[in-house]
């Protein structure tokens, strides 16, 4: 099966490339390298192209045939989306529209789309399932929700089959550590905790200890990037059996506080994690934990990383010796 991985030079996209290559898929990575890394493209062939440049999309679709597209390209920083909303609507919504139109022109009718927990906004229940109200509190979440709506309309009008996978907190790295999380600047908790151990970066700040949680710090649901990759492969099979636009929440169903992440990182590294307690970061909900029952039941998803420690261990192998 031939798959186009848009954004395959990024964090989740490059782990997807490795996963699919290991299972005999033929993959083409498309990336504009604005945030992705050329060094992360180690599987399949690579084309430098931009979803906002329709001529470069024509080149890609005109020169090869694809059975399905997986779409990871996005601006994905919540805070930045608040200060630069046009960038987010342009890249995430217009860019995706260009991709969908190119797929339509070339008869590619299957899409797996990277969505996010940010489509839900502030949770109204302890576990967030697919039926939870969608009320994004920032342009990033709104841009992803707009695409989910586009996919539903495309299913009705053109018969596009799609699966949107709403990641909670993607974390960890490939077991063999040739790829891993390398954002610039890094805003995510686990990389920042590990960089603090290594004495890299500006030093870890913990954003608030006055949340209504057991220890006062925010609670999140960390899910290993290879478990996300597994769900994408299952989504391909799901689309063979199911018409229409579908969405699944992907998380472990277990929440960990920032303090718990720091304690687990201290166990894994055997070192103290230096940090400074600071006021809350704008836009952080206190608790975000997924119910992924539907993904387990309908996709047959079986995450392998069921504890925070093993997720952090894999991230540590990468951060202790990053290749790019
Ligand atoms: N945090 C810190 N210090 C840091 C980084 C993070 O204390 O240096 C805290 C945050 O305040 C938050 C938790 O650690 O409470 C996790 O923060 P991340 O930035 O790692 O992840 P988020 O939960 O903010 O973001 C995730 C996804 C986004 C998605 C968002 C939905 O990465 O794509 O959930 O709210 F939009």
Boltz pocket constraint, residues with backbone or C-beta under 6 A from the ligand:
constraints:
  - pocket:
      binder: B
      contacts: [[A, 76], [A, 78], [A, 116], [A, 117], [A, 118], [A, 140], [A, 141], [A, 167], [A, 168], [A, 169], [A, 170], [A, 186], [A, 187], [A, 188], [A, 189], [A, 190], [A, 192], [A, 204], [A, 205], [A, 206], [A, 207], [A, 208], [A, 218], [A, 219], [A, 220], [A, 258], [A, 281], [A, 283], [A, 284], [A, 285], [A, 288]]
      max_distance: 6.0
